[in-house]
Every structure is written in structure tokens, then in C-alpha cells.
Amino acid sequence: MRTFVKSVLAATVLTVALFVLNSSTALAQGSARVGVKGGLNASSLFYDSQGASNKSERIGFHIGVFAQAPIGEFFAIQPELLYMTKGASADYNLVGFTGKNTFKLNYAELPVLATFKLGQAVELQAGPYVSYLLNSNINTNGDFGTGSSAINRDNFNKIDYGIAGGLNIYFGKAFIGARYEQGLQRIANSGAASTLLGNAKNGVGLLSVGFSLN
């Protein structure tokens, strides 16, 4: 995990450095941007587990950095490095035992987004993302007991990936944004995670605020 995170951080720092060093060229084509962002997540797990009902989103957050390299006046590439919370809740009814489980999955995520500029203020974005699972746990409240316990990370696919799309609206250097991400990878691969989640995949909506530092 540490090696992966260090590699992602190094790649992001190198990308930002290259953008800054080439800012004079970039500014001739459009505005290069480096900044910070954060906001709220509403995440779901798309799964069909026997005995699960009343599924609801996990409300969480994301925070991180982004860099944007313009390629011409109306197009740019934007990589980001984010800490992301994902997961969901569902009621269970297994052989007469009832209650509620809340799954909490936290990731380091790297989206790389094609950015289409509609004037100076509006951006449309779409592209892939890849995530690395940092930790996982489940909160239980019901006949099986109440409390929180870790689920072995080895029960999960540590790498998640998918597609993302959304828009940003700038107000000078500040912006607000909305995005949806759909995972394409099964979350669970064995053990308790597979029993509880089956073929579940991540889905998350993001509302962000951010600020460009240049």
C-alpha cells in the first residue's frame, strides 16, 4: 500500500511540476491550473445480495489536489489525487435475523479527465479513474449485534476502476462541481466480503468546491 501511494504521489508531483515549468507555453493556449478541492459524496453499492433491502447511500467526503494541462483553447487534461469515502447501507433479513449493515470503504483515487471548456467559466469532464483500497469496515446494528469491525482487506479487490463524468463552474479562481462515478470492478473477491456483497460495484455522486492556486 505504501509503495502504491508513494508512486501515485510522486507521479502527481511530477505532473504538477511539469505544468508549472511549462506554464508560459500553456498560457499561450489556455490557462494552466493547479489547485485543491473537496466536498460531499453520496455513494451506493450496486449489488443483489439475498436478504438485503432498503438500501441507502453512505454520505461521506472527498479531498485532494488537481492539475490541469490545456491542449489548445477549448480542451485540457486534468489528473487528480483524491481521498474518497465510499460504501452503502442495507437492512438484512437472514433466516429470521434482522438488522442493518453499513459498509465503509475508503480509497486513494486517481481520475484522469478529458476537459472540454465552454467559454471561460464552464467545463465538461469525462474519463477513467483508478482507486486503491486503504481500509474497510462494517457497522452492524441488529440481531447479530451492534458495533463496528474491520473486514479483512484481502477479501476485497484492492484496485477499483471505472468511469467518471461531470462539470465545473468557475467563479474567478473558485469553482463548484458535480460528478458521477461508476465502478466497473467487483468490490469483493472472497470471504465475508463476497458473502455479504456478491457482485457489488461502487457508484458515487460528488459535489465539490475548489480553488485554483494560479
C-alpha positions in Angstrom: 0.0 0.0 0.0 2.7 2.5 1.0 4.6 1.8 -2.3 1.5 2.4 -4.3 0.6 5.6 -2.5 4.1 6.9 -2.8 4.2 6.1 -6.5 0.9 8.0 -7.1 2.1 10.9 -5.1 5.4 11.0 -7.0 3.6 10.9 -10.3 1.2 13.7 -9.3 4.0 15.9 -8.0 5.9 15.4 -11.2 2.9 16.2 -13.3 2.3 19.4 -11.4 5.9 20.4 -11.7 5.8 19.9 -15.4 2.7 22.0 -15.7 4.3 24.8 -13.8 7.6 24.7 -15.7 5.6 24.8 -19.0 3.2 27.4 -17.9 4.3 30.0 -20.4 3.5 27.7 -23.3 0.3 26.6 -21.7 -0.9 30.1 -21.1 -0.4 30.9 -24.7 -3.0 28.2 -25.5 -5.2 28.5 -22.4 -5.0 28.7 -18.6 -3.0 26.1 -16.8 -4.4 25.3 -13.4 -3.2 23.7 -10.2 -5.4 23.6 -7.1 -7.2 21.9 -4.3 -10.8 20.6 -4.0 -13.1 18.8 -1.6 -16.7 18.1 -0.9 -19.5 15.6 -0.2 -20.0 12.1 -1.5 -23.2 10.1 -1.8 -22.1 6.6 -2.5 -24.0 3.4 -3.4 -23.1 -0.3 -3.8 -24.9 -1.9 -6.7 -25.5 -5.5 -5.5 -28.2 -8.1 -5.3 -27.4 -9.9 -2.1 -30.1 -12.3 -0.8 -31.9 -10.9 2.2 -30.8 -7.2 1.6 -33.4 -4.5 1.4 -33.9 -0.7 2.0 -30.5 0.1 0.5 -29.4 3.6 1.2 -26.3 5.8 0.3 -23.4 6.4 2.6 -22.8 10.1 2.9 -19.1 10.9 3.1 -16.5 13.2 1.6 -13.5 13.6 -0.7 -10.5 15.9 -0.6 -7.4 16.3 -2.7 -5.5 18.1 -5.4 -5.8 18.6 -9.1 -3.7 19.9 -12.1 -4.9 20.9 -15.5 -2.9 21.0 -18.7 -4.5 22.8 -21.6 -4.2 21.3 -25.1 -5.5 24.1 -27.2 -8.0 26.7 -26.3 -11.0 24.5 -25.6 -9.6 21.2 -24.3 -7.4 20.1 -21.4 -6.4 17.0 -19.4 -7.0 17.0 -15.7 -5.4 14.4 -13.4 -6.4 14.5 -9.7 -5.3 12.7 -6.5 -8.2 12.3 -4.0 -9.0 10.6 -0.7 -12.5 9.1 -1.2 -15.1 7.6 1.1 -17.4 5.0 -0.5 -19.9 2.4 0.7 -23.6 2.0 1.4 -26.2 0.7 4.0 -28.8 -2.0 3.7 -31.2 -3.8 6.0 -30.7 -7.6 6.3 -33.1 -10.4 6.9 -31.3 -13.8 7.2 -33.2 -16.8 8.4 -35.2 -14.6 10.7 -32.4 -12.4 12.0 -32.9 -8.7 11.0 -30.8 -5.5 11.3 -28.8 -3.0 9.3 -25.3 -3.2 7.9 -23.3 -0.1 6.8 -20.2 -0.8 4.6 -17.4 1.7 4.8 -14.7 1.6 2.1 -12.0 4.3 1.8 -9.8 4.8 -1.2 -6.9 6.8 -2.7 -8.2 7.7 -6.1 -6.6 9.0 -9.4 -9.0 10.2 -12.0 -7.7 11.4 -15.4 -10.3 13.5 -17.1 -10.7 15.0 -20.6 -11.9 18.5 -20.0 -14.0 20.4 -22.6 -14.2 24.2 -22.0 -17.4 26.0 -22.8 -16.1 29.6 -22.6 -14.1 30.7 -19.5 -16.4 29.5 -16.8 -17.9 26.1 -17.6 -16.1 22.8 -18.1 -17.5 19.4 -19.1 -15.3 16.4 -17.9 -15.2 12.7 -18.6 -12.6 9.9 -18.2 -11.4 6.9 -16.3 -10.3 6.6 -12.7 -8.4 4.0 -10.7 -8.6 3.6 -6.9 -6.6 1.8 -4.2 -8.5 0.5 -1.2 -6.9 1.9 2.0 -9.2 0.4 4.6 -12.7 -1.3 5.0 -15.1 -1.9 7.9 -18.7 -2.7 8.6 -21.1 -1.2 11.2 -23.8 -3.6 12.3 -27.0 -2.8 14.3 -29.5 -5.7 14.8 -30.0 -9.3 15.9 -26.4 -10.2 15.0 -25.2 -7.5 17.5 -24.2 -3.8 17.4 -20.8 -2.4 16.7 -18.0 -1.8 14.2 -15.5 -4.3 12.9 -12.8 -4.4 10.2 -13.3 -6.6 7.2 -10.0 -8.2 6.0 -8.8 -6.2 3.1 -7.7 -9.4 1.5 -11.4 -10.2 1.0 -11.6 -7.2 -1.4 -10.2 -6.3 -4.8 -7.7 -3.6 -3.6 -7.8 -2.0 -7.1 -11.1 -0.4 -8.2 -11.6 1.3 -11.5 -14.4 2.9 -13.5 -15.6 5.9 -15.5 -16.5 9.4 -14.3 -18.2 12.4 -15.8 -19.4 15.8 -14.6 -19.0 19.6 -14.9 -17.3 22.5 -13.1 -18.5 26.1 -13.0 -15.7 28.7 -12.2 -16.1 32.0 -10.4 -12.7 33.5 -10.9 -10.3 31.1 -9.3 -13.0 29.3 -7.2 -15.4 26.7 -8.6 -18.2 24.3 -7.8 -18.5 21.0 -9.4 -20.7 17.9 -9.8 -19.6 14.4 -10.9 -20.8 10.9 -11.0 -18.5 7.8 -10.9 -19.5 4.3 -11.8 -17.2 1.4 -10.8 -16.6 -1.4 -13.3 -14.7 -3.7 -10.9 -16.3 -6.1 -8.4 -15.5 -4.8 -4.9 -15.4 -8.2 -3.1 -13.3 -11.2 -4.2 -13.5 -13.7 -1.3 -14.6 -14.5 2.3 -17.1 -12.4 4.3 -17.0 -9.5 1.8 -18.0 -11.8 -1.1 -20.8 -13.4 1.0 -22.3 -10.1 2.0 -21.7 -8.1 -1.2 -21.7 -10.6 -4.0 -21.1 -8.8 -7.3 -21.3 -5.3 -5.8 -19.7 -2.4 -7.6 -19.1 1.2 -6.4 -21.2 4.1 -7.6 -20.8 7.6 -6.1 -22.0 11.2 -6.7 -19.7 14.1 -5.8 -20.4 17.7 -5.0 -17.2 19.7 -4.9 -15.8 23.1 -4.1 -12.3 24.0 -5.1 -9.8 26.8 -5.7 -7.2 27.2 -8.4 -3.8 28.3 -7.0 -2.7 30.1 -10.2 
